Amino acid sequence: AYPPSQDDVEMTAGDEWWGVEEFLLRKDSTVPDEEFVKIMKKIDGHLERCRGARGMKTVGTCPDDDTGVRMRLERFYSKHAPSHLASVDVVLDFYCNREEELFKKLEAEYGPEPGMDETIIVKQPKREEKTLMRDRYGFIVENCKAYVKVKELLYNTPERDKTFEKIRKMKIDYHNLSNAEKAIVYKWGLPDDERPKAWAQLTGIDAKQQQNPLEYKEALAASLSSNTESTVAIAKDMDRTFPNCTSFEGGSVMYASLHRVLSAVSQTTSVGYCQSMNFVAGILLLILKDEEMAYWVLKEVVSCPKYNQGYYDKTMRALLVDQIVMKRLLDDTEAGSMLGEMGVSLENFTIKWFLCIFIDVMPLESVLHLWDVYFSEGVSFLIRFSLVLSRKIASLLSPSADFTTSLTTIDTYLSTLTPLTHLINEAQQMVLTPKQLDALRETCQPPTYYSEENDSGDGIEAVASPSERLKKKMKSIFKKKPKKEKKEKKKGK
């Protein structure tokens, strides 16, 4: 007779055994939702076979369905066991013509049946959120192994801690660092609490800020009524700036500060705004914790010849020049030959190295250490450091490795590159003065291209390419396929 006996459909869940009847009604928190669904499918399949053997119709055709039993059962489960709502059809079939018995058992197990006029609030089970590891600056740690390694190399170093204490007690005047002071500062970098004072003095913005105390406020006021290409570009890049950092979540104080700093700089520099400035500004805000100071330092980085020769201009010509300088200095070395043979183009890497000043290339602690020296020495140090780093990368690569494996090796090395003490020492020992660098730049000019937009009328004016190819590479760093690299190499030859 229908329904089938419990012996026919006895089921298992966990380590306990019980019949279908008990399972359908039991309030058991030990059975996960996934397991519950699997068991329900087995019960439903067995009942379907029983219905077929007895010439019955499909699920939910019990004659009492039309009398409101279904609604009563759904209301009952909505109040007492929302996760069991999926089993309504099976329960109705199993208790066909035994509805009152069903509700008596339900009330004994869960409690009284809700009245028809009772408002029922269905409590959705809370999902367990995955706990994310974050570093001390608020960034999500994506590579836990690399992060742990960096912490072991830096934070468990007594010498570094002693150096930081010594720097705090020395009360250094960073306007005129002596060689002895440079040796101390360059070895481990500066403690975070020393950086606002040091960076302001190293870049010289403390004096400029005193001379022009209203400049930032006036630039902000001008930006409110501005509607330029820079304004649109800044708005687009806001949500792309460190989405993995709690400080820059939409609506946060830091998020608003970032927008104001970028808008102000776009008003007071000829550059306006260039992608990557948002990342530099973000780190400045995190470390300096002063909006106006971040504005002044960013303006200095973007527009002062000491820190770049025009990397952020629309043509990016200066960036192309320094990439050619890098290539020429490496070509005659073993490292340059190795990279060339393997099809690894430094152009793909140096875009991020120069524009973002190594942000998102190395651990943030290493980036800040590099900036401590960069603000003191300028762009010539940045190129020397990049050359030393390129040689180190070349020494790690295997000639037999394919292009993808080589990129993975480089990325793994850079993600745990700390401390920078030895690389910075090598860069300092390299002889490449600003004058020598300027002379090299004169001989390393990129090709020029005709542009109708800049045609003066005689049809022969040649101008620097807007470097659309370079801009596209900014969006696809580390994602280039080996075949494309080889083709570019052949063209270069």
C-alpha positions, 0 to 999 in steps of 0.5 A, spaced: 500 500 500 502 507 498 505 510 502 511 505 502 513 502 509 519 505 512 523 499 511 523 500 504 526 507 504 530 507 510 536 512 509 542 514 512 545 521 514 552 521 518 553 515 523 545 515 525 540 511 521 532 513 521 526 512 517 524 517 512 518 519 516 523 521 522 528 524 517 522 528 514 520 531 520 526 531 525 529 538 527 537 536 526 542 541 525 548 536 524 546 534 517 549 540 512 544 543 507 548 539 501 547 532 505 540 534 506 539 535 499 542 529 497 538 525 501 531 528 499 533 526 492 534 519 494 527 519 498 524 522 492 526 517 487 524 512 491 517 515 492 517 516 484 518 508 483 513 507 488 508 511 485 509 508 478 508 501 481 501 503 483 499 507 477 499 514 481 501 521 478 507 525 480 509 529 486 504 534 489 497 530 487 495 528 493 487 530 493 488 534 500 493 539 496 487 543 494 484 544 501 490 548 504 495 543 506 500 545 502 500 552 505 499 550 512 506 546 511 509 552 507 508 557 513 510 552 518 516 550 515 517 558 514 517 559 521 520 553 524 525 550 519 526 554 512 531 549 510 526 544 509 521 548 504 524 544 499 521 538 501 514 540 501 512 536 495 515 529 498 512 530 505 505 531 502 506 525 498 509 521 504 503 523 508 498 523 503 491 522 507 495 523 514 495 530 514 493 531 521 498 526 523 503 530 520 502 536 523 501 533 530 508 530 529 511 537 527 508 540 533 511 535 537 518 536 534 518 544 533 512 547 536 505 550 535 503 551 528 503 558 526 496 561 525 494 564 518 494 571 521 501 571 524 506 574 520 512 570 519 519 572 518 524 567 515 531 567 518 536 566 512 542 562 515 548 566 515 554 565 510 560 564 513 565 569 510 572 567 509 577 571 513 582 575 509 589 576 511 591 583 511 598 586 512 599 592 516 597 597 511 590 594 510 592 590 503 589 583 502 595 578 502 594 574 496 600 570 496 600 568 504 607 564 503 610 570 500 607 575 505 610 570 511 617 570 508 617 577 507 615 578 515 620 573 517 626 577 513 624 584 515 620 584 522 624 578 525 631 582 524 634 586 530 639 590 526 633 593 523 629 595 529 636 598 532 637 602 526 630 605 526 631 607 533 638 610 532 635 614 526 629 616 531 634 619 536 639 622 531 634 627 529 637 628 522 636 634 517 634 631 511 635 637 507 643 636 507 644 628 508 652 627 510 655 620 507 654 617 514 647 619 515 646 616 508 649 610 509 645 609 515 638 611 512 639 607 505 641 600 509 634 599 511 630 605 509 626 609 514 621 607 520 614 609 517 613 615 523 620 618 520 617 618 513 613 624 513 618 629 515 624 626 511 620 625 505 618 633 505 625 635 506 628 630 501 623 633 496 624 640 498 616 641 498 616 643 506 619 650 503 615 650 497 609 649 501 611 655 506 612 659 500 605 658 497 600 656 503 594 657 499 596 653 493 592 647 494 586 650 496 586 654 490 587 648 486 581 644 489 577 650 488 579 650 481 578 643 480 570 643 482 568 647 476 573 643 471 571 638 466 577 636 462 580 629 460 583 629 466 577 630 470 574 624 467 580 620 467 581 621 474 573 619 476 574 612 472 581 610 475 578 612 482 575 605 483 581 601 480 586 604 485 587 599 490 581 595 491 584 590 495 585 595 501 580 597 506 583 604 506 580 606 499 573 603 499 568 607 496 566 612 501 572 612 505 575 618 508 582 616 504 578 615 497 575 622 498 582 625 499 585 621 493 580 624 489 582 631 491 589 630 491 589 628 484 584 633 482 588 638 485 595 636 481 591 636 475 590 643 475 597 645 477 601 641 472 602 641 465 601 633 465 594 634 468 593 626 469 596 620 467 594 613 469 599 610 475 599 617 478 593 614 482 597 609 485 603 613 487 598 618 490 595 612 494 601 610 497 603 617 499 596 618 503 597 612 506 604 613 509 604 621 510 597 621 513 596 628 510 592 630 504 596 637 503 603 634 504 601 628 499 599 633 494 606 637 494 610 630 494 606 628 488 606 634 484 614 634 485 614 627 483 610 628 477 613 635 474 620 636 477 626 634 473 630 631 478 624 625 479 623 624 472 624 627 465 617 627 463 614 620 464 607 622 465 606 627 459 601 624 454 607 622 449 611 618 454 617 620 450 621 621 456 619 614 458 621 611 451 628 614 452 629 612 458 627 605 456 632 605 450 637 608 455 636 601 459 637 597 453 643 600 451 646 599 458 644 592 458 646 590 451 653 589 452 653 585 458 652 578 459 645 579 462 642 583 456 644 577 452 641 572 456 634 576 456 635 577 449 636 570 447 630 568 452 625 573 448 624 577 455 623 584 453 625 589 459 620 594 456 614 590 459 617 591 466 620 598 466 613 601 464 611 599 471 618 600 474 618 607 472 611 610 472 609 606 479 616 607 482 615 599 483 608 599 486 605 592 486 612 590 483 615 588 490 613 588 497 610 594 499 616 595 505 621 594 499 617 599 495 618 604 501 625 603 502 626 604 495 622 611 495 627 613 501 633 613 497 629 615 490 627 622 494 634 623 496 637 621 489 632 622 484 631 618 477 638 617 476 638 612 482 631 609 479 635 607 473 641 604 476 637 600 481 633 598 475 639 596 471 642 592 478 635 588 478 635 586 471 642 583 472 639 579 478 633 577 474 637 575 468 642 570 473 636 567 475 633 565 469 634 558 465 636 558 458 632 552 457 626 555 460 620 557 456 617 564 456 611 563 461 616 559 466 621 565 466 615 570 467 613 566 473 620 566 476 621 573 475 614 574 478 616 569 484 622 573 485 620 580 485 614 578 490 619 576 496 624 581 494 626 584 501 630 587 504 633 591 498 640 593 502 645 589 497 641 591 491 641 598 493 649 598 495 650 595 488 646 601 485 650 606 489 656 603 487 655 604 479 657 610 476 652 613 472 651 621 474 646 625 472 650 628 466 652 622 463 645 620 463 643 626 460 648 625 455 646 618 453 639 620 453 641 625 447 643 619 443 637 614 445 632 618 442 626 614 439 623 614 432 619 620 430 612 620 427 608 624 422 602 627 426 596 631 422 594 634 428 600 637 429 601 639 422 603 646 421 601 646 414 608 645 410 606 637 411 613 635 414 613 636 421 615 630 425 613 629 432 613 624 437 608 618 437 603 618 442 605 611 444 599 608 443 603 601 443 606 603 450 599 605 453 596 598 451 602 595 454 601 598 461 594 594 461 597 587 459 604 587 463 606 580 464 600 577 460 604 577 453 604 571 449 611 568 447 610 568 440 608 576 440 615 577 444 619 573 438 616 577 433 617 584 436 625 581 437 625 580 430 623 586 428 628 590 433 633 586 429 
